[in-house]
Amino acid sequence: HQFCGGESLGTQVKYPDLVIEQLGLQDCQDTIVGDALMRGISGGEKKRVTTGEMEFGIKYVTLMDEISTGLDSAATFDIIKTQRSVAKTFNKTVVIALLQPAPEVVALFDNILILNAGEVMYHGPIDDVVPYFAGLGFECPSGRDVADYLMDLGTKQQVQYQVELPGDQVHPREPSEFARVFQGSFSCQTILRQLDEPLQPTLEHVNQQMSSIPEYHQSFWQNTKTLLHRQMLITARNKPYIFGRGLMITVMGLLYATSFYQFDPTEIQVVIGIIFAASLFLSLGQASQLPTFIAARDIFYKQRGANFFRT
């Protein structure tokens, strides 16, 4: 909640709990995420954890691309249902691109946007999409998956849904033809009228409010304090490293203490040897952390790109 700058303290304290509840992460709240060597949460839970991580900062628009890759239909349905709940609860706009979604997943969307070769074939309510294309001469057979039906319309498979049109009407074939028909449709005209409507009085000064939002929600010192606290927490959880490092420092400390016990400070070669040995130990001792830092680069790049902290 320390990244939710600009909000009241009560909202900051409650917001993480709301996100955890909306994403269904109560069971894995105190569980390590895990990796290839350490067992942690499941793949679906990892997706939701990443989503929850990006939800902080009171972002009103969420864009997600093919989040169903590598997940089964049950996990995909769970995530999309969660995003729908988050959108309704926090009054957000969620745009999700999916690859071959299941029918129950498609039914969760309020609106659907079909793009093909950069052309908009349809954009509007999900309940109107099948009747719209039926009016163009492409009927969806009974029992056919709506998502597969819509995807086939942009390919040569569209002929299997073709029915005769009255009069001299011609079926659209190419994406540009579908786009030209959509531009003259009632759905497109409704969207254009909504865009041309005057702004609500509450939105007239939105530019002044939006321009005042800082790039980072925390000051430099608050950011430093937060990152230090996080790194100390990560280090404290790595108990094998702490134990091994502590044992190594104890053994090497005793070795150095006995080797250079009561040495003559005036012997410059001995002093230089002690400094060299200590520096070599400190530098080589950090080499064991290089794989950890390399593995954490993806998380660092992701969080830096989202302006979580200064670099």
N, C-alpha and C positions, 0 to 999 in steps of 0.2 A: 504493500500500500504506500510505500515511500515514494513511488514513482507517479502517484496520482496527484501531482501538484495542482494547486488552484482549487481544490475541493476542501470542504470542511473536514475537520478531524474525524467527526462521526461517520461521514461518508467514506473516508479513507479506511477506517477500521472495519467497516461492514462490507466494503466492496470485495475484498478477497474471498470472504465467506460466501457472498452471493455468486461469484464466478465459480467457485468450487462446487456449490450446490447445483448451479445450472449445468455444469459440465459433468456432473455425476462422479466427482473425484473424491468423495468422502472416504471410500475404502482404501485408496492409495495415497491419502494425504501425507502420511508420514513414512512413505516407502521410497527407497532409492530408485531412480529411473532405470539404472542399469545400463550395461553395454554388452559387447560380445564376450567379455570375460566374467562379468558380474550379473547375476540374475536379478531382474527388477520387475517392473510393471509390464503389462502386455502391450502389443503393438497398437491396439485401439486406444488404450489409455495414454500411450506416448503421444499419439496424435492430439488427444484432448488436452494433454499437459502443454504441448506447444501452442495450441489454440488459446488456452488460458493465459499463457505467458504473454501473448500478443494482445490480449484483451485489456491489459492494464494501460492506464493513461487516458481513459474515457474517449476511445476512438469511436466515431460515429459511422464509419464506413469500413467494412471488412471485405477484402478481395481474396478469394481462395481458388487455387487452380489444381484440378485433378487430385483432390485430397483422398479419393477412394482407392488410389493406386496401392496395391499390396494389402488391401483390407478385404474381408469378406462382406457379404451383403448386410449381415446383422450389424457389424461394426459401422459400416457406412450409414445405415439407417439411424443408428444411435447418434452419430456425430451430427448428421443433418438435422435430426430432431432437436438436438441440443442447440444448434445454431438458430433454428427457428424460435426456440424458446428465448434465447438471448436477445434476438432481434425484437421480439415482442415486448420483453421485459424492460430493456434499456432503450427502446425506440431507436434501433440502429438499422442501417441498410447493409445487408449481407448479399454479396454477389459470389456465386459458386459455379465453377465450370467442372462438369463431371463427364467421365468417360463411360458410356453404356450404363446409365443408372437403372436400378430396378424400378418397377412400377410403383411400389410403395414409397420409394424415395422421391420420385417425380411428383407424387401427390402431395408432398410436404411443401412444395414451392407455391408462392402466391402468383408470381409472374415467371414467364419463360422467355428467353431470348435465343433465337436460332440464327447462327451466323454460318455463312458458307462463302468461301473465297472473298471474304471481306464485305459481303453484302448481307443486309438484314432481311431474312426471309420472313420473320415474324417476331413481334415483341408485344406481349400483352398477357392477360390472365390465362392461367393454365387451363381453366375450364372452357375457354373459348378456342383453344388451338385446334382441336379436332374438328369442330364445326367449321372453322375458318378454312382449313385445307379441303374439307369436304365440299365447300362451296366453289373451290378451284378445280374440282374434278378428281380429287384423291381421297377416297374413303378408307377409313381404318377398319379392317375386318374385325368381326366379333372375336374376342379372345386374344387379339394381337397386342403385344406390348407397345404402349404408346411411345415410349422412348425410341424403340427400334423403328417404329413406323415413321417418326419424325426424322430420324437419321437417314432412313432410306430415301426420303423425299429429295435429298440433296445429291443422290447418286443415280446410277442407271436403274437401280431397283425400283424406282418410282412407278414404272409401268405396271407393276403388279397391283397397284392400288388405283389405277386409272379407271374412271367411269365416264360415260358419255355426258357431254354438256349440251344444254339446249341451245338451239340456234347456231350461230356462227362463232361461238366462243371457242377459244383455243387454249389448250393446257399450257401453262408455263413449264419450261424445261430447264433453262439455265438459271444460275443464282441471280443474275441481273434481271431476268424476267420476273422471278419471284419478288425481288426487291421493288421493282417498278409497280407490281400489282399491290404490294403491301403499302407503298406510299400513298396510294389512293384509297386505302381501306378505312373503315370507320375507326379501327383501333389506332392506326397511325394518326388520323386527324384528331382523335381524342387526346393523344399524348401531346401533339403540337399545340392544341388549345390550352392544355394545362401549363405548358411552358410559356405561352403568351399572356397568361393571366397576370394581373398586377401582383406585386409582392404583398404578403400580409403585413399589417402594421408592425408585428413583432419581429419581422425579418428585414425591415428597412435599414436598420443600423447593424446588420450582421457583419459587414466588412470591418467596422470599427472593432467589434468584439473578436473577430477571427484574426485580425492583424496584430492584436495584442498578445496572442498566444506565444509564449517563448519557445525557442527551438528545443530547449531542455527544461524539464520541470523542476530540476533541482539546481541550486547554486553550486559553485565549484567545491566549496568545503563540505556541503551536504552530500554531494556526489562522492567525494573522497571518503567520507565517513561511511557511507553506505557500502561502497566497494570493499573497504577494509573489513567491515563487519562480515560481508559475504565471504571474502577470501578466508578469514579466520574460521568461519563456520565450515567451509569446505575442507580446510586443512584439519580441523579438529575431528571431522568425520572419517578421515583417512588414518585409522588407528594402526594398521600394519606399517605404514610409512613412519608415523610418529615413533612407534616402538623400535623399529629398525634404526632410524636416525638417532634416537636417544642412546641406544646401545652402542652404536658406532662412535658417537661423540664421547661417550664415557670411556671406551676402550682407548681411543686415540688420545684423549686428554691424559689418561694415566701413562700411556706410552711416552708422550712428549714430556710430561712432568718428570718421569724417571730418567729419561735420556738427557735432559738439559737441567738437571737438578743442580742448584748452586753453581751456575756457570759464571764466568768472569765477564761482566758487561763491557769491559774494555777490549775484549777480543772481537773485533768487528766481523771476522769471518763466521764466528759462532752466531752472532746476532743476525747476520744476513741469512745464515742457514735456517735459523728458527723462523724468521719472517717468510722465507721461501717455502718451508714445509707447511706452515700454517696457511699461507695463501693457496698452495696447491691442494691442501685438504679441503678448504672451503669451496674452491672452484670446482674440483672434481666431485664433491659431495652433492652439488646441485645438478649434475648431469642426469641423475635418476629421475628428475622432475621434467626433463625435456619431453618424454613421450606423453606425459599428462598435459603439458601446455599445447603440444601439437594436436592432441585429440580434442582439446577445448577450443581450437581455432574456429570451427564452424559456429559454435555458440557465440563466440566473441564477434564474429563478422555479422551474424544475424542481429544481435542486440545493438551493435554499433550502428548498423543500418537503420534500425528503428529508433535511434536517438535515445537509447536507454541511458547512456552516460557519455561523457566527453572523452576524447582520446587525443 
